[in-house]
Amino acid sequence: MKRLVRLLTIIPALLITACSSVEFFAVNAPSYAAPVTLKKDIAYGDEAGQKLDIYLPDDQAGAQHDVIVFFYGGRWTTGDKAQYRFAGTALARQGFIVVIPNYRKYPAVKFPVFVEDGAKAVAWTEDHIASYGGNAHRINIAGHSSGAHIGALIAANPAYMKAYGKSRQTIHSFVGLAGPYAFTPDEPDLKDMFGPPSAYPSMQVPTFIDGKQPPMLLLYGGKDKVVGKFNLEKLKAAITDKGGCVKSKIYPDLDHVWLIGSLSWLGAAKNTVLQDMVDFFKTPVCD
């Protein structure tokens, strides 16, 4: 019992720091026993970083399942699909087929390569997900932090899907958790990653809002000190101005990490983040 109490005490800190595979194992541990089938390391392109995992719900009988392509965060520089087993499992247990791609990262590549990788993964999903029991006409995109930025650009800028012979109309909806949708790079690595300054509008999601993008649900933690709330506000205002479908929700007691942490066993019972995502994926409703 003492060991369990200690584990419950230290794991929140582990989730926050998230600096080793051991720590992510602790967060992901319960997902290994979940009634979900995992297909690992499927190539969606020729590059080493272009692989994805697919989470299949236990019930594979009957109609094809709606699909979620989830992009993890990590400041466009870190992260791996295996670390987000908790997210894939949580969403698959809600009846979705979940695709979590890896994508190439800075400094090996710069913008827009990681977004192009993301679009390639969505295109691959449209072409192949039916063979896994998924509905290619009900593909949703979700992401956290920089992953939300990647997903939102794919949903908003039709050029990304068009490059692979696809349409953003394939995307049924988008759910972003604490995405830096409208920021201006202000640190040396970010300036190098997204620059020159004349190119900044092309990495800001509001630039591409035209009212025809998929419905968007924008979620944010009221205690977030990493990504400014103005990102949500600017993107929502742009969508509203163009007559698009958008809904937002702020969770006063959550910070940047615990917003995505709400999909883990540590936070699932403490708020409605998971249910809010599921409800929107099933039936997008605008503010």
C-alpha positions in Angstrom: 0.0 0.0 0.0 2.8 2.4 0.8 4.3 1.8 -2.6 1.0 2.5 -4.3 0.6 5.7 -2.3 4.2 6.8 -3.3 3.4 5.9 -7.0 0.3 8.1 -6.9 2.4 10.9 -5.4 5.2 10.9 -7.9 3.5 10.1 -11.1 1.9 13.6 -11.5 5.5 15.0 -11.4 6.6 12.4 -13.9 3.8 13.4 -16.3 4.8 17.0 -16.0 8.5 16.4 -16.6 8.0 13.6 -19.1 11.8 13.2 -19.6 12.3 9.5 -19.9 10.8 6.3 -21.2 10.5 5.0 -17.6 8.3 7.9 -16.7 6.1 7.5 -19.7 5.8 3.8 -18.9 4.3 4.7 -15.5 1.7 6.9 -17.2 1.0 4.3 -19.8 1.1 1.2 -17.6 -2.7 0.6 -17.3 -3.1 0.8 -21.1 -1.1 -2.4 -21.6 -4.0 -4.3 -20.0 -6.8 -2.5 -21.8 -9.0 -4.3 -24.3 -7.4 -2.6 -27.3 -5.4 -4.0 -30.1 -2.3 -2.1 -31.1 -0.7 -2.3 -34.6 2.8 -0.8 -34.4 5.3 0.9 -36.6 3.4 1.0 -39.9 5.1 3.0 -42.6 3.2 5.8 -44.2 6.2 7.1 -46.1 9.8 6.2 -47.0 11.6 8.2 -44.3 12.6 6.7 -41.0 10.4 9.1 -39.0 7.3 8.3 -41.1 5.7 5.5 -39.1 2.4 5.3 -37.2 0.6 3.2 -34.7 -3.0 2.2 -34.9 -5.3 1.4 -31.9 -8.3 -0.8 -32.6 -11.3 -1.0 -30.3 -12.1 -4.4 -28.9 -15.4 -4.5 -30.7 -14.6 -4.9 -34.4 -17.9 -6.4 -35.4 -20.5 -4.5 -37.5 -20.2 -1.1 -39.0 -16.9 0.6 -39.6 -15.5 2.8 -36.9 -14.9 6.5 -37.0 -11.2 7.4 -37.0 -9.1 9.8 -35.1 -5.6 10.9 -36.2 -3.8 12.2 -33.1 -0.7 14.4 -33.2 1.3 14.6 -30.0 3.1 17.7 -28.9 6.7 18.4 -28.0 7.6 21.8 -29.4 8.1 20.4 -32.9 11.4 19.0 -31.5 10.7 16.0 -29.3 8.2 13.2 -28.6 7.4 9.7 -29.9 4.1 8.0 -30.7 4.8 5.2 -28.2 4.7 7.7 -25.4 1.1 8.5 -26.1 -0.3 5.0 -25.7 -2.5 6.3 -22.9 -4.2 8.7 -25.4 -4.6 6.1 -28.1 -6.1 3.6 -25.7 -8.5 6.1 -24.1 -9.9 7.1 -27.4 -10.0 3.6 -28.8 -12.0 2.5 -25.7 -14.6 5.0 -26.8 -15.1 3.1 -30.0 -12.7 5.0 -32.4 -9.9 3.7 -34.4 -7.0 5.9 -33.4 -3.9 6.6 -35.6 -0.9 8.2 -33.9 1.9 9.1 -36.4 5.4 10.1 -35.7 6.7 13.0 -37.8 10.1 14.4 -38.5 11.3 17.1 -36.2 13.5 20.1 -35.8 16.5 20.5 -36.2 16.6 17.6 -38.7 13.8 19.4 -40.6 12.1 22.9 -40.5 8.6 24.1 -41.1 6.6 23.0 -43.0 8.1 19.5 -43.2 6.5 18.3 -40.0 3.1 19.5 -41.2 3.6 17.9 -44.5 4.4 14.6 -42.7 1.2 15.0 -40.8 -0.8 15.5 -43.9 0.9 12.5 -45.5 -0.2 10.4 -42.5 -3.8 11.6 -42.8 -3.7 10.8 -46.6 -2.4 7.3 -45.8 -5.1 6.8 -43.3 -7.8 7.7 -45.9 -6.3 5.2 -48.3 -5.8 2.3 -45.9 -7.9 2.6 -42.8 -10.8 0.6 -44.3 -8.7 -2.5 -44.1 -8.5 -2.0 -40.3 -12.2 -1.5 -39.9 -12.2 2.3 -40.1 -14.5 4.6 -42.0 -12.4 6.6 -44.5 -15.3 9.2 -44.7 -15.2 9.9 -40.9 -11.6 10.9 -40.2 -11.2 13.3 -37.3 -8.0 15.1 -36.4 -6.9 15.9 -32.8 -3.7 17.2 -31.3 -2.1 18.6 -28.2 0.2 21.7 -28.1 2.5 21.7 -31.2 0.6 18.6 -32.4 -2.6 20.7 -32.3 -0.8 23.3 -34.4 0.1 20.7 -37.0 -3.4 19.3 -37.0 -5.1 22.7 -37.3 -2.9 23.7 -40.3 -3.8 20.4 -42.0 -7.5 21.1 -41.4 -7.3 24.8 -42.3 -4.9 25.0 -45.3 -6.2 22.9 -48.2 -2.7 22.9 -49.8 -1.5 20.2 -47.4 -4.0 17.6 -48.3 -4.0 18.6 -51.9 -0.3 17.8 -52.2 -1.3 14.2 -51.7 -4.3 14.2 -54.0 -6.7 14.6 -51.1 -9.2 17.2 -49.9 -9.5 18.7 -46.4 -13.2 17.9 -46.8 -12.2 14.3 -45.8 -11.7 15.7 -42.3 -14.9 15.3 -40.3 -13.8 17.5 -37.4 -10.7 18.9 -35.5 -10.2 19.0 -31.8 -7.2 21.0 -30.6 -5.8 20.9 -27.0 -3.8 24.0 -26.1 -2.5 24.7 -29.6 -0.2 27.6 -30.4 -2.2 28.5 -33.5 -1.4 32.2 -33.9 1.9 32.9 -32.1 4.9 34.7 -33.6 8.2 33.0 -33.1 10.3 34.9 -30.5 13.1 32.4 -29.5 16.2 31.6 -31.6 15.3 28.0 -32.4 11.7 28.9 -33.2 12.9 31.8 -35.5 15.2 29.3 -37.3 12.4 26.7 -37.4 9.7 28.9 -38.9 11.6 31.8 -40.4 12.3 34.1 -42.1 9.7 36.6 -40.6 8.1 37.1 -44.0 7.0 33.4 -43.8 5.4 33.6 -40.4 1.9 34.1 -41.7 2.1 30.7 -43.4 2.6 29.0 -40.0 -0.3 30.8 -38.3 -3.6 29.0 -38.6 -5.9 32.0 -38.8 -4.2 33.0 -42.1 -6.0 30.1 -43.8 -9.5 30.3 -42.2 -12.1 30.7 -44.9 -15.2 29.3 -43.3 -14.9 26.1 -45.2 -12.6 24.3 -42.9 -13.9 21.3 -40.8 -15.7 22.1 -37.5 -13.2 22.9 -34.8 -13.3 22.3 -31.0 -10.6 24.4 -29.2 -9.8 23.2 -25.6 -7.6 25.1 -23.2 -6.5 24.9 -19.5 -7.1 28.0 -17.5 -3.8 27.5 -15.7 -1.7 27.0 -18.9 1.6 28.9 -18.6 3.1 27.4 -21.8 0.7 28.4 -24.6 -1.1 31.7 -24.4 -4.9 31.9 -24.4 -4.7 34.4 -27.3 -4.0 31.5 -29.7 -7.5 30.1 -29.0 -9.1 33.5 -29.1 -7.5 34.6 -32.4 -8.3 31.3 -34.1 -11.9 31.3 -32.8 -12.4 34.9 -33.8 -11.1 34.2 -37.4 -13.5 31.2 -37.7 -16.5 33.1 -36.4 -15.7 36.0 -38.7 -15.8 33.7 -41.7 -19.0 32.0 -40.6 -17.3 28.7 -39.8 -18.1 26.2 -37.1 -16.1 26.5 -33.9 -16.6 25.7 -30.2 -14.3 26.4 -27.4 -14.1 25.3 -23.7 -11.7 26.3 -21.0 -11.1 24.1 -17.9 -10.2 26.5 -15.1 -8.2 24.0 -13.0 -6.1 22.5 -15.8 -2.6 23.5 -17.0 -0.9 22.7 -20.2 0.2 19.2 -19.2 -2.9 18.1 -17.4 -5.1 19.0 -20.3 -3.6 16.0 -22.3 -3.1 14.2 -19.0 -6.9 14.1 -18.6 -6.8 11.3 -21.2 -4.6 9.2 -18.8 -5.7 7.1 -15.8 -4.4 9.9 -13.6 -6.8 12.6 -14.8 -9.7 10.8 -16.5 -12.1 11.0 -13.6 -11.3 14.6 -12.7 -12.8 16.5 -15.7 -14.8 16.1 -18.9 -12.0 16.6 -21.5 -12.3 13.0 -22.9 -16.1 13.1 -23.1 -16.1 16.6 -24.6 -13.8 15.4 -27.4 -15.8 12.2 -28.0 -19.1 14.2 -28.2 -17.7 16.6 -30.7 -16.2 13.9 -32.9 -19.6 12.2 -33.0 -21.6 15.4 -33.6 -19.8 18.7 -34.0 -21.8 21.5 -32.4 -20.8 25.1 -32.7 -21.0 27.9 -30.2 
